[in-house]
Structure formats: structure tokens, C-alpha cells
């Protein structure tokens, strides 16, 4: 008797939920492709990460392999160099480049002309909409030793020509500056939004106190950016072991591959080129696990030091 009384409200809630779903069926149809995308390309791959612990077979049952492929990864002589390349490139892209996004947002806010600011924003956002295939083509042409604009300018000063794309000392900086060109405007949006949402009363009070622009930036703008900076920085660390497959894949060549070969390109070669799916999955699992640990450690540290984190 009591069970029936308890289950009745539950049935009513389910009926109400299904009734609401029928009412909003058009909305569910619209969101269905997105849900299907995440199931196929996010949820299903996570489930298949178990391949790292099995001997993969296209046909027939998989055989349990335990930590065999993880031992193979760490015993490979090339893995240490690939890991070093990944960490260096990620440090340049996610640590060295990060302050420039904040600085660009502050500089945008300092432009008094709305028309000029909108034009700069539009121009700076545009590269983010281009694929890395297009961007690589632009930069390779731009840096061409015989006809590229950079070497033509160097020639005016009696320097060059210099082949940046085949120089082991320059290629990482090519990745750095091409990433900056692509992401500077786009990645500064969140910081610029935080700045324009600051209460005008604070700026008026600063004007009445006679504060100059440097003092306003230091006392009003930068404190308002602490939370978004902390959140974005922590989330960026989740991609620290990625280093950008699309960019590296399109910029690499045999002359510089030893200094730009990263974990993702290594996984690509193991899985798609050599068919070593279990080994590639093991490397990918290591990469994802380290990224997760970095996010958690940074979140906890930020919580203790500033009181702010991702959640």
C-alpha cells in the first residue's frame, strides 16, 4: 500500500515530463543532431578507450593485455623527445601567449573611437574563422625564402634570405606567431566582455579622484579580470598535452619534424599510418589523464590562493 502511494507521484512526474517533451518536440528535433554528434564523437570514443588494455582485433574478441601497451610507450626511446616537444610547444602557446590576450583586450578598451575599435575587432577575429590548412598556406607563402614578404623586408636591410620553415630554431616560433595571429582577437573576447561589464560608477569615481589610465587599469580593470583569467587559464591547461594537432600537422616537414613532433602527431602515425590502435589509444589515454590532473591541480591551487576556480 505504501509503495503504491510513493510511486504514484513519481508516475505523475514522468507523465508530466513526457507531456512537456511532446509539447517541445520541435526543440528536441533541433537539438538531436548536436546530441548525436557528442554521442558518436565524444561518448563512444571514451568508452572505446578500453582498447588500450586489450589486443585489438578487427574481427573476433579482444584479448586482455593489461598494461602491456603502457610499458611499450614508456620504453620507446622516441617518446621522451615527443613529450618534450609537446611540453615546449604547449608552454609557448598556452603560457607565453596567454598574457597577450589580456593585453589586447585592455588595449581595445582604450580605443575611444567606436568605429576604429569595431574595425580592429573584425580584422582580429577573422583569422580564427580560417582552417589551419588555409593559415599554413598563407604563412608558408609569407615566409617563402625567395618570394615571401618577410625575406623581401630582410633583403632591404642586407639580411636573408632565411628559410624559416626548415629551420629547427625558428619553426617553433613560427607556430607561436601563427597561433597568435589566429587566436589573438578571438581569445580576447571573454576578457574584453568582462571589461565592458565593469560598472561605470567605478570609472567615474576614479576620474573624480584624479586617477590616470595606468592607475585605472591597475586598480579597476585588472581586478575585474582575475576570475575570467583564472577560469580560462585552468581550462587551457586541460589542452596542455595537446599542443594543436591541426597546426603542427600542416606546418611540419621532414627537416623540422624532430622538434615539432608532438603526442597527437605520434598518435596519428601509430593509429592511422601503422594500424597500432591499442598502442595509439594508450598514448592518448596517458595524454588525457595528464591533462585532467593538470586541471584538477590548478583548480585546487587557485581555490586556495585566490578563492576562485573553475567550479
Backbone as numpy.savetxt, mean C-alpha at the origin, in Angstrom:
# Nx Ny Nz CAx CAy CAz Cx Cy Cz
-41.76 -25.99 26.73 -42.60 -24.79 26.73 -41.73 -23.54 26.73
-40.74 -23.52 27.64 -39.85 -22.36 27.72 -39.04 -22.20 26.43
-38.61 -23.34 25.84 -37.84 -23.27 24.60 -38.66 -22.64 23.49
-39.95 -22.98 23.44 -40.82 -22.40 22.41 -40.98 -20.90 22.62
-41.09 -20.49 23.88 -41.24 -19.07 24.15 -39.98 -18.29 23.79
-38.81 -18.92 24.00 -37.56 -18.24 23.69 -37.33 -18.18 22.18
-37.76 -19.23 21.46 -37.49 -19.28 20.03 -38.45 -18.42 19.21
-39.61 -18.11 19.77 -40.60 -17.32 19.03 -40.07 -15.94 18.65
-39.51 -15.16 19.59 -38.95 -13.85 19.20 -37.82 -13.99 18.19
-37.06 -15.08 18.30 -35.97 -15.27 17.36 -36.51 -15.49 15.95
-37.58 -16.28 15.84 -38.21 -16.49 14.53 -38.76 -15.19 13.99
-39.32 -14.38 14.88 -39.86 -13.09 14.44 -38.74 -12.18 13.91
-37.59 -12.23 14.56 -36.47 -11.41 14.08 -36.00 -11.88 12.71
-35.92 -13.20 12.52 -35.52 -13.72 11.22 -36.53 -13.34 10.14
-37.83 -13.44 10.47 -38.86 -13.06 9.50 -38.75 -11.59 9.13
-38.50 -10.75 10.15 -38.36 -9.32 9.89 -37.13 -9.03 9.03
-36.05 -9.80 9.29 -34.83 -9.60 8.52 -35.03 -9.99 7.06
-35.68 -11.14 6.82 -35.93 -11.57 5.45 -36.89 -10.63 4.73
-37.85 -10.10 5.47 -38.78 -9.15 4.87 -38.05 -7.89 4.44
-37.12 -7.43 5.29 -36.34 -6.24 4.95 -35.43 -6.51 3.75
-34.88 -7.71 3.68 -34.03 -8.07 2.54 -34.82 -8.09 1.24
-36.06 -8.58 1.30 -36.90 -8.56 0.09 -37.21 -7.13 -0.31
-37.41 -6.27 0.69 -37.68 -4.86 0.38 -36.48 -4.19 -0.28
-35.29 -4.55 0.18 -34.05 -3.92 -0.32 -33.34 -4.81 -1.33
-34.08 -5.65 -2.04 -33.44 -6.63 -2.94 -32.60 -5.96 -4.01
-32.98 -4.79 -4.48 -32.19 -4.09 -5.50 -30.82 -3.73 -4.96
-30.76 -3.30 -3.71 -29.48 -2.95 -3.10 -28.57 -4.17 -2.98
-29.16 -5.32 -2.65 -28.38 -6.55 -2.54 -27.87 -7.01 -3.91
-28.67 -6.78 -4.94 -28.23 -7.11 -6.30 -27.04 -6.24 -6.69
-27.09 -4.96 -6.32 -26.02 -4.04 -6.66 -24.71 -4.38 -5.95
-24.82 -4.84 -4.70 -23.61 -5.14 -3.92 -23.11 -6.56 -4.16
-23.91 -7.39 -4.82 -23.53 -8.79 -5.04 -22.21 -8.95 -5.78
-21.93 -8.20 -6.86 -20.62 -8.37 -7.53 -19.44 -8.09 -6.62
-19.56 -7.10 -5.74 -18.48 -6.79 -4.81 -18.28 -7.93 -3.82
-19.37 -8.45 -3.29 -19.27 -9.58 -2.36 -18.66 -10.79 -3.05
-19.08 -11.05 -4.29 -18.54 -12.17 -5.06 -17.05 -11.99 -5.31
-16.65 -10.76 -5.61 -15.23 -10.47 -5.83 -14.40 -10.81 -4.59
-14.85 -10.36 -3.42 -14.09 -10.61 -2.20 -14.09 -12.09 -1.83
-15.16 -12.81 -2.13 -15.17 -14.24 -1.85 -14.16 -14.98 -2.73
-14.13 -14.62 -4.03 -13.26 -15.32 -4.97 -11.80 -14.94 -4.79
-11.53 -13.64 -4.63 -10.15 -13.16 -4.65 -9.58 -12.83 -3.27
-10.38 -12.94 -2.21 -9.87 -12.67 -0.87 -10.11 -13.85 0.09
-11.37 -14.27 0.22 -11.69 -15.33 1.18 -11.16 -16.69 0.70
-11.43 -17.04 -0.55 -10.99 -18.32 -1.07 -9.48 -18.47 -1.07
-8.70 -17.46 -1.48 -7.24 -17.59 -1.37 -6.74 -17.77 0.06
-7.40 -17.12 1.02 -7.00 -17.31 2.43 -7.19 -18.77 2.84
-8.29 -19.35 2.43 -8.55 -20.75 2.76 -7.50 -21.65 2.10
-7.10 -21.32 0.89 -6.14 -22.15 0.16 -4.70 -21.90 0.58
-4.48 -21.02 1.54 -3.13 -20.86 2.07 -2.65 -22.13 2.76
-3.57 -23.03 3.06 -3.19 -24.31 3.66 -2.29 -25.11 2.73
-2.24 -24.72 1.46 -1.38 -25.39 0.49 0.09 -25.38 0.93
0.47 -24.39 1.75 1.85 -24.30 2.21 2.24 -25.49 3.09
1.25 -26.21 3.62 1.53 -27.34 4.51 1.29 -28.69 3.83
1.04 -28.65 2.50 0.75 -29.89 1.77 1.62 -29.96 0.52
1.80 -31.16 0.03 2.38 -31.37 -1.29 1.26 -31.24 -2.31
1.27 -30.15 -3.04 0.17 -29.86 -3.96 0.16 -30.84 -5.14
-1.03 -31.30 -5.48 -1.24 -32.13 -6.66 -2.46 -31.59 -7.40
-2.32 -31.46 -8.72 -3.44 -30.98 -9.52 -4.60 -31.97 -9.47
-4.25 -33.24 -9.39 -5.27 -34.29 -9.30 -4.95 -35.18 -8.13
-5.97 -35.61 -7.46 -5.78 -36.48 -6.31 -5.63 -35.68 -5.02
-5.67 -36.36 -3.90 -5.59 -35.68 -2.60 -4.19 -35.13 -2.34
-4.15 -34.02 -1.61 -2.86 -33.42 -1.22 -2.27 -34.22 -0.06
-0.96 -34.38 -0.08 -0.28 -35.09 0.99 0.27 -34.09 2.01
0.09 -34.40 3.28 0.57 -33.52 4.36 2.09 -33.43 4.32
2.61 -32.19 4.34 4.06 -31.98 4.27 4.60 -31.28 5.51
3.72 -30.83 6.40 4.17 -30.15 7.61 4.89 -28.85 7.29
6.04 -28.64 7.90 6.82 -27.41 7.72 7.92 -27.57 6.66
7.80 -28.57 5.82 8.82 -28.85 4.82 9.14 -27.64 3.96
8.13 -26.97 3.47 8.36 -25.86 2.54 8.87 -24.61 3.25
8.54 -24.47 4.51 9.09 -23.35 5.28 10.58 -23.55 5.52
10.98 -24.79 5.78 12.41 -25.09 5.91 13.14 -24.83 4.59
12.51 -25.16 3.49 13.11 -24.93 2.18 13.30 -23.43 1.92
12.31 -22.64 2.33 12.41 -21.18 2.12 13.61 -20.62 2.86
13.73 -20.93 4.14 14.78 -20.34 4.96 16.16 -20.93 4.66
16.20 -22.08 4.01 17.49 -22.68 3.66 17.97 -22.26 2.28
17.12 -21.53 1.53 17.50 -21.06 0.21 18.45 -19.87 0.33
19.57 -19.94 -0.36 20.58 -18.88 -0.25 20.07 -17.55 -0.78
19.18 -17.56 -1.78 18.69 -16.32 -2.38 17.67 -15.62 -1.51
17.06 -16.34 -0.56 15.98 -15.75 0.22 16.45 -14.56 1.04
17.65 -14.61 1.62 18.16 -13.51 2.43 18.32 -12.24 1.60
18.84 -12.37 0.37 19.00 -11.20 -0.51 17.65 -10.64 -0.93
16.71 -11.52 -1.23 15.38 -11.07 -1.64 14.68 -10.36 -0.48
14.83 -10.90 0.73 14.24 -10.26 1.90 14.87 -8.89 2.15
16.19 -8.79 1.97 16.87 -7.50 2.15 16.37 -6.48 1.13
16.23 -6.89 -0.11 15.71 -5.99 -1.14 14.31 -5.50 -0.79
13.47 -6.43 -0.31 12.10 -6.07 0.05 12.08 -5.03 1.17
12.90 -5.25 2.19 12.92 -4.33 3.33 13.46 -2.96 2.94
14.48 -2.92 2.10 15.05 -1.64 1.68 14.06 -0.84 0.84
13.47 -1.49 -0.15 12.52 -0.80 -1.03 11.28 -0.37 -0.25
10.79 -1.23 0.64 9.63 -0.86 1.46 9.96 0.29 2.39
11.15 0.29 2.97 11.56 1.41 3.84 11.57 2.72 3.06
12.06 2.69 1.84 12.10 3.91 1.03 10.70 4.38 0.68
9.80 3.44 0.37 8.47 3.81 -0.10 7.49 4.12 1.02
7.61 3.42 2.14 6.62 3.58 3.21 7.11 4.41 4.39
8.42 4.58 4.53 8.96 5.37 5.63 9.52 6.70 5.13
10.47 6.65 4.19 11.07 7.88 3.69 10.07 8.76 2.95
9.17 8.15 2.22 8.21 8.91 1.42 7.05 9.45 2.22
6.75 8.84 3.36 5.57 9.19 4.14 5.50 10.67 4.53
6.58 11.29 5.04 6.47 12.70 5.44 6.13 13.64 4.28
6.49 13.26 3.05 6.21 14.13 1.91 4.72 14.23 1.63
3.95 13.19 1.95 2.50 13.26 1.78 1.91 14.31 2.72
2.39 14.31 3.96 1.91 15.29 4.94 2.35 16.69 4.53
3.59 16.84 4.11 4.11 18.15 3.70 3.33 18.69 2.51
3.02 17.83 1.55 2.28 18.26 0.37 0.88 18.75 0.75
0.23 18.05 1.69 -1.09 18.48 2.14 -1.02 19.85 2.82
0.01 20.06 3.62 0.17 21.36 4.29 0.42 22.46 3.26
1.27 22.19 2.27 1.55 23.18 1.24 0.31 23.50 0.42
-0.51 22.49 0.13 -1.77 22.74 -0.57 -2.66 23.69 0.22
-2.70 23.47 1.51 -3.54 24.31 2.36 -3.04 25.76 2.40
-1.75 25.95 2.17 -1.17 27.30 2.21 -1.42 28.09 0.94
-1.89 27.44 -0.12 -2.20 28.14 -1.36 -3.51 28.90 -1.20
-3.46 30.19 -1.34 -4.64 31.02 -1.10 -5.62 30.99 -2.27
-5.11 30.87 -3.50 -5.98 30.86 -4.67 -6.65 29.50 -4.82
-7.98 29.48 -4.75 -8.71 28.23 -4.88 -8.52 27.61 -6.26
-8.48 28.46 -7.30 -8.30 27.94 -8.65 -6.94 27.27 -8.81
-5.90 27.91 -8.30 -4.56 27.33 -8.39 -4.48 26.03 -7.58
-5.10 26.01 -6.40 -5.06 24.82 -5.56 -5.79 23.66 -6.24
-6.96 23.94 -6.84 -7.70 22.89 -7.52 -6.92 22.34 -8.72
-6.22 23.23 -9.43 -5.44 22.79 -10.59 -4.29 21.90 -10.14
-3.61 22.28 -9.07 -2.50 21.47 -8.55 -3.00 20.13 -8.06
-4.14 20.12 -7.39 -4.71 18.86 -6.92 -5.04 17.93 -8.09
-5.67 18.47 -9.12 -6.05 17.65 -10.27 -4.82 17.05 -10.95
-3.78 17.87 -11.14 -2.56 17.39 -11.79 -1.86 16.34 -10.93
-1.83 16.56 -9.62 -1.14 15.62 -8.73 -1.92 14.32 -8.55
-3.25 14.34 -8.69 -4.04 13.13 -8.54 -3.97 12.25 -9.79
-3.78 12.88 -10.96 -3.88 12.16 -12.23 -2.98 10.93 -12.33
-1.69 10.99 -11.94 -0.83 9.80 -12.11 -1.34 8.57 -11.37
-2.08 8.76 -10.28 -2.57 7.60 -9.53 -3.57 6.78 -10.35
-4.20 7.41 -11.33 -5.19 6.73 -12.15 -4.56 5.93 -13.27
-3.25 6.06 -13.45 -2.54 5.32 -14.49 -2.04 3.99 -13.95
-1.98 2.99 -14.81 -1.43 1.70 -14.42 0.08 1.78 -14.39
0.71 0.82 -13.69 2.17 0.81 -13.62 2.78 0.49 -14.97
2.05 -0.15 -15.86 2.56 -0.40 -17.20 2.78 0.92 -17.93
1.79 1.80 -17.83 1.89 3.11 -18.47 2.96 3.95 -17.80
2.97 3.94 -16.46 3.95 4.75 -15.72 5.37 4.28 -16.04
5.58 2.97 -16.09 6.91 2.45 -16.41 7.34 2.90 -17.80
6.41 2.87 -18.75 6.74 3.32 -20.10 7.14 4.79 -20.12
6.42 5.62 -19.36 6.73 7.05 -19.29 8.12 7.27 -18.71
8.40 6.60 -17.58 9.68 6.82 -16.90 10.86 6.23 -17.67
10.67 5.09 -18.30 11.75 4.51 -19.10 12.09 5.43 -20.26
11.05 6.00 -20.87 11.29 6.97 -21.94 11.93 8.24 -21.40
11.48 8.68 -20.26 11.98 9.90 -19.62 13.46 9.78 -19.26
13.88 8.55 -18.88 15.25 8.32 -18.42 16.13 7.68 -19.50
15.63 7.60 -20.70 16.39 6.98 -21.79 17.75 7.66 -21.95
18.85 6.89 -22.01 20.18 7.52 -22.06 20.46 8.32 -23.32
19.76 8.03 -24.40 20.05 8.74 -25.66 19.05 9.84 -25.97
17.76 9.62 -25.65 16.75 10.61 -26.02 15.89 11.09 -24.85
16.16 10.61 -23.64 15.34 10.98 -22.50 15.59 12.42 -22.05
14.55 13.03 -21.47 14.63 14.43 -21.05 15.69 14.64 -19.96
15.82 13.69 -19.05 16.78 13.85 -17.95 18.21 13.91 -18.48
18.54 13.02 -19.40 19.90 13.01 -19.93 20.16 14.19 -20.86
19.13 14.71 -21.47 19.30 15.93 -22.27 19.66 17.11 -21.37
18.98 17.20 -20.21 19.31 18.26 -19.26 20.72 18.08 -18.72
21.08 16.83 -18.39 22.44 16.57 -17.91 23.48 16.95 -18.96
23.13 16.75 -20.23 24.06 17.10 -21.30 24.34 18.59 -21.37
23.36 19.43 -20.98 23.58 20.88 -20.98 24.69 21.27 -20.00
24.88 20.45 -18.97 25.89 20.74 -17.96 27.15 19.88 -18.15
27.23 19.23 -19.30 28.40 18.43 -19.60 28.45 17.10 -18.89
27.34 16.64 -18.38 27.28 15.35 -17.68 26.49 14.34 -18.52
26.64 13.08 -18.14 25.88 12.03 -18.80 26.50 11.64 -20.14
25.82 10.81 -20.92 24.53 10.22 -20.57 24.66 9.13 -19.51
23.57 8.92 -18.77 23.58 7.97 -17.67 22.39 7.05 -17.83
22.63 5.76 -17.81 21.55 4.78 -17.95 21.02 4.41 -16.57
20.01 5.13 -16.12 19.45 4.92 -14.79 18.81 3.54 -14.65
18.20 3.05 -15.73 17.42 1.82 -15.64 18.29 0.57 -15.51
19.56 0.66 -15.86 20.44 -0.50 -15.72 21.50 -0.29 -14.65
21.35 0.77 -13.87 22.31 1.05 -12.80 21.78 0.50 -11.48
22.54 -0.38 -10.85 22.12 -0.94 -9.57 22.07 0.13 -8.47
22.88 1.17 -8.61 22.87 2.22 -7.61 21.73 3.21 -7.77
21.12 3.25 -8.97 20.07 4.24 -9.24 18.67 3.66 -9.29
18.55 2.36 -9.58 17.23 1.81 -9.86 16.28 1.91 -8.67
16.80 1.75 -7.44 15.91 1.86 -6.28 15.39 3.28 -6.14
16.22 4.27 -6.49 15.75 5.65 -6.43 14.77 5.96 -7.56
14.91 5.25 -8.67 13.91 5.37 -9.73 12.56 4.87 -9.21
12.58 3.75 -8.49 11.35 3.24 -7.88 10.78 4.25 -6.88
11.66 4.86 -6.09 11.24 5.82 -5.08 10.56 7.03 -5.71
11.21 7.64 -6.70 10.67 8.86 -7.29 9.44 8.59 -8.17
9.40 7.44 -8.82 8.21 7.11 -9.61 7.02 6.84 -8.70
7.26 6.22 -7.54 6.20 6.04 -6.55 5.73 7.38 -6.00
6.67 8.29 -5.76 6.31 9.62 -5.27 5.47 10.35 -6.30
5.86 10.29 -7.56 5.12 10.96 -8.63 3.70 10.41 -8.75
3.56 9.12 -8.57 2.24 8.49 -8.71 1.35 8.74 -7.49
1.92 8.75 -6.30 1.11 8.69 -5.08 1.04 9.99 -4.29
1.89 10.98 -4.61 1.97 12.17 -3.77 0.62 12.85 -3.60
-0.06 13.14 -4.69 -1.34 13.82 -4.59 -2.42 12.97 -3.97
-2.50 11.72 -4.39 -3.57 10.84 -3.93 -3.45 10.52 -2.44
-2.25 10.15 -1.99 -2.06 9.76 -0.60 -2.10 10.94 0.37
-2.06 12.14 -0.16 -2.16 13.32 0.71 -3.60 13.75 0.94
-4.55 13.10 0.26 -5.96 13.51 0.37 -6.46 13.45 1.81
-6.16 12.34 2.50 -6.67 12.18 3.86 -6.12 13.25 4.79
-4.86 13.65 4.58 -4.26 14.68 5.43 -4.82 16.07 5.09
-5.02 16.32 3.80 -5.59 17.60 3.39 -7.03 17.73 3.91
-7.78 16.62 3.87 -9.15 16.63 4.40 -9.16 16.93 5.89
-8.21 16.34 6.62 -8.12 16.60 8.06 -7.81 18.07 8.33
-7.00 18.69 7.47 -6.64 20.10 7.66 -7.84 21.01 7.43
-8.57 20.77 6.34 -9.70 21.67 6.03 -10.86 21.47 7.00
-10.85 20.37 7.77 -11.90 20.14 8.76 -11.56 20.73 10.13
-10.41 21.36 10.26 -10.06 22.03 11.51 -10.99 23.24 11.70
-11.44 23.43 12.92 -12.37 24.51 13.21 -11.76 25.87 12.85
-12.46 26.70 12.08 -11.96 28.04 11.74 -11.71 28.91 12.97
-12.40 28.59 14.06 -12.21 29.38 15.29 -10.76 29.31 15.78
-10.11 28.16 15.58 -8.72 28.04 16.01 -7.80 28.96 15.22
-8.05 29.06 13.92 -7.22 29.96 13.09 -7.50 31.42 13.43
-8.76 31.74 13.71 -9.09 33.11 14.09 -8.43 33.49 15.41
-8.43 32.54 16.36 -7.78 32.82 17.64 -6.27 32.99 17.45
-5.68 32.20 16.56 -4.25 32.33 16.30 -3.93 33.67 15.66
-4.80 34.16 14.77 -4.59 35.47 14.16 -4.67 36.59 15.20
-5.63 36.45 16.11 -5.78 37.48 17.16 -4.57 37.50 18.08
-3.94 36.33 18.27 -2.75 36.26 19.13 -1.48 36.65 18.39
-1.60 36.93 17.09 -0.44 37.35 16.31 0.47 36.22 15.88
-0.05 35.00 15.79 0.78 33.86 15.39 1.08 33.92 13.90
2.31 33.59 13.53 2.66 33.52 12.11 2.30 32.13 11.56
2.53 31.92 10.23 2.11 30.68 9.61 2.86 29.47 10.18
4.14 29.63 10.45 4.91 28.51 11.01 4.36 28.11 12.37
3.98 29.08 13.18 3.41 28.78 14.49 2.04 28.13 14.37
1.25 28.57 13.38 -0.06 27.96 13.15 0.09 26.50 12.75
1.04 26.24 11.86 1.26 24.86 11.41 1.70 23.98 12.57
2.62 24.51 13.39 3.17 23.73 14.49 2.16 23.52 15.61
1.33 24.52 15.92 0.45 24.44 17.08 -0.97 23.98 16.76
-1.40 24.12 15.50 -2.79 23.79 15.16 -2.86 22.65 14.14
-2.15 22.80 13.02 -2.29 21.84 11.93 -1.65 20.50 12.26
-0.41 20.51 12.70 0.27 19.23 12.98 -0.43 18.42 14.08
-0.88 19.02 15.19 -1.63 18.22 16.17 -2.90 17.59 15.60
-3.55 18.30 14.65 -4.76 17.75 14.04 -4.45 16.58 13.11
-3.20 16.48 12.68 -2.81 15.41 11.76 -2.26 14.17 12.47
-2.13 14.23 13.78 -1.53 13.11 14.51 -2.34 11.83 14.32
-3.66 11.90 14.48 -4.49 10.70 14.37 -4.46 10.12 12.96
-4.75 10.91 11.90 -4.67 10.31 10.56 -3.27 9.84 10.19
-2.23 10.54 10.64 -0.87 10.10 10.36 -0.59 8.75 11.02
-1.02 8.60 12.27 -0.81 7.35 12.99 -1.54 6.20 12.32
-2.81 6.44 11.95 -3.61 5.39 11.32 -3.03 4.96 9.98
-2.69 5.94 9.13 -2.16 5.62 7.81 -0.81 4.92 7.93
0.03 5.37 8.85 1.35 4.77 9.01 1.24 3.31 9.45
0.34 3.03 10.39 0.16 1.65 10.86 -0.36 0.76 9.74
-1.34 1.27 8.97 -1.88 0.49 7.87 -0.83 0.26 6.79
0.03 1.25 6.56 1.09 1.09 5.57 2.06 -0.03 5.96
2.28 -0.20 7.25 3.19 -1.25 7.69 2.66 -2.64 7.35
1.34 -2.74 7.18 0.77 -4.02 6.76 1.23 -4.42 5.37
1.65 -3.42 4.55 2.14 -3.70 3.21 3.67 -3.64 3.14
4.32 -3.60 4.30 5.76 -3.39 4.33 6.51 -4.53 3.65
5.97 -5.74 3.71 6.64 -6.89 3.10 6.23 -7.08 1.64
5.43 -6.16 1.12 4.96 -6.28 -0.26 5.88 -5.54 -1.22
6.16 -4.26 -0.93 7.10 -3.43 -1.70 6.63 -3.11 -3.11
5.45 -3.55 -3.50 4.88 -3.15 -4.78 5.26 -4.03 -5.95
4.55 -5.14 -6.13 4.86 -6.08 -7.21 4.72 -5.43 -8.58
3.61 -4.74 -8.83 3.35 -4.17 -10.15 4.46 -3.22 -10.58
4.89 -2.38 -9.65 5.94 -1.43 -9.98 7.26 -2.13 -10.28
7.70 -2.99 -9.38 8.98 -3.67 -9.55 8.98 -4.55 -10.80
7.88 -5.25 -11.04 7.80 -6.14 -12.19 7.96 -5.38 -13.51
7.43 -4.16 -13.56 7.50 -3.37 -14.79 8.80 -2.59 -14.93
9.51 -2.37 -13.83 10.75 -1.60 -13.89 12.00 -2.49 -13.92
11.88 -3.74 -13.58 13.07 -4.58 -13.46 13.59 -5.02 -14.82
14.85 -5.40 -14.84 15.49 -5.97 -16.02 16.68 -6.79 -15.52
17.25 -7.67 -16.35 18.32 -8.55 -15.86 19.51 -7.82 -15.24
19.79 -6.59 -15.68 20.96 -5.87 -15.17 20.80 -5.46 -13.71
19.55 -5.24 -13.26 19.33 -4.74 -11.90 18.48 -5.68 -11.06
18.16 -6.83 -11.59 17.24 -7.73 -10.88 17.76 -8.14 -9.51
19.06 -8.20 -9.34 19.62 -8.64 -8.06 19.37 -7.65 -6.93
19.08 -6.39 -7.24 18.86 -5.39 -6.19 17.40 -4.97 -6.07
16.54 -5.43 -6.98 15.11 -5.08 -6.88 14.21 -6.32 -6.82
14.82 -7.49 -6.82 14.03 -8.72 -6.70 13.45 -8.79 -5.29
12.12 -8.77 -5.18 11.44 -8.74 -3.88 10.64 -10.01 -3.68
10.01 -10.12 -2.52 9.28 -11.35 -2.20 8.16 -11.63 -3.20
7.45 -10.61 -3.64 6.34 -10.83 -4.55 6.81 -11.32 -5.92
7.91 -10.77 -6.43 8.43 -11.26 -7.71 8.99 -12.67 -7.54
9.53 -12.96 -6.36 10.03 -14.31 -6.06 8.87 -15.30 -6.03
7.76 -14.90 -5.38 6.56 -15.74 -5.34 6.02 -15.97 -6.75
6.04 -14.92 -7.55 5.56 -15.02 -8.94 6.37 -16.05 -9.72
7.69 -16.01 -9.58 8.54 -16.95 -10.30 8.32 -18.38 -9.81
8.24 -18.53 -8.48 8.06 -19.88 -7.94 6.73 -20.48 -8.37
5.67 -19.68 -8.27 4.34 -20.22 -8.54 3.99 -20.31 -10.00
4.08 -19.20 -10.73 3.60 -19.17 -12.11 4.65 -19.64 -13.11
5.91 -19.33 -12.85 6.95 -19.75 -13.80 7.40 -21.19 -13.57
7.58 -21.58 -12.32 8.15 -22.90 -12.01 7.11 -23.92 -11.52
5.90 -23.47 -11.24 4.86 -24.40 -10.79 5.07 -24.94 -9.40
5.89 -24.29 -8.58 6.12 -24.74 -7.20 5.10 -24.03 -6.28
3.85 -24.45 -6.38 2.77 -23.73 -5.72 2.87 -23.79 -4.20
3.22 -24.92 -3.66 3.31 -25.04 -2.20 4.43 -24.17 -1.65
5.57 -24.14 -2.32 6.69 -23.32 -1.88 6.36 -21.84 -2.00
5.72 -21.45 -3.10 5.30 -20.06 -3.27 4.29 -19.65 -2.21
3.40 -20.57 -1.88 2.39 -20.29 -0.85 3.05 -20.12 0.52
4.09 -20.89 0.79 4.81 -20.77 2.06 5.46 -19.39 2.18
6.09 -18.93 1.10 6.70 -17.59 1.12 5.63 -16.53 1.32
4.50 -16.68 0.64 3.42 -15.72 0.77 2.85 -15.69 2.19
2.77 -16.87 2.81 2.26 -16.95 4.17 3.22 -16.28 5.15
4.51 -16.47 4.95 5.51 -15.80 5.78 5.38 -14.28 5.64
5.25 -13.83 4.41 5.12 -12.39 4.15 3.87 -11.81 4.83
2.74 -12.49 4.69 1.52 -12.02 5.32 1.59 -12.04 6.84
2.22 -13.07 7.40 2.34 -13.16 8.85 3.20 -12.05 9.42
4.31 -11.73 8.75 5.17 -10.65 9.21 4.45 -9.31 9.12
3.69 -9.11 8.04 2.92 -7.88 7.90 1.90 -7.72 9.01
1.22 -8.81 9.37 0.24 -8.77 10.45 0.91 -8.44 11.78
2.06 -9.05 12.04 2.79 -8.79 13.29 3.23 -7.33 13.36
3.70 -6.77 12.24 4.12 -5.36 12.22 2.96 -4.43 12.54
1.79 -4.72 11.97 0.61 -3.88 12.25 0.23 -3.96 13.72
0.20 -5.16 14.28 -0.18 -5.32 15.69 0.82 -4.65 16.62
2.12 -4.83 16.36 3.14 -4.22 17.21 3.07 -2.70 17.14
2.91 -2.17 15.94 2.85 -0.72 15.80 1.58 -0.17 16.44
0.48 -0.90 16.31 -0.77 -0.46 16.93 -0.63 -0.39 18.45
-0.08 -1.45 19.04 0.08 -1.50 20.50 1.03 -0.39 20.96
2.14 -0.22 20.25 3.11 0.82 20.61 2.50 2.20 20.52
1.75 2.45 19.45 1.11 3.75 19.28 0.07 4.00 20.36
-0.67 2.96 20.73 -1.66 3.10 21.79 -1.01 3.53 23.12
0.13 2.92 23.41 0.80 3.23 24.68 1.44 4.61 24.66
1.98 5.02 23.50 2.70 6.30 23.45 1.79 7.49 23.23
0.79 7.33 22.35 -0.07 8.47 21.98 -1.53 8.28 22.36
-1.91 7.06 22.72 -3.32 6.82 23.02 -4.17 6.59 21.78
-3.54 6.62 20.59 -4.26 6.43 19.35 -3.69 5.23 18.58
-4.60 4.49 17.93 -4.18 3.36 17.12 -5.18 3.16 16.01
-5.13 2.00 15.37 -6.08 1.72 14.29 -7.48 1.46 14.84
-7.55 0.84 16.02 -8.85 0.56 16.64 -8.76 0.79 18.13
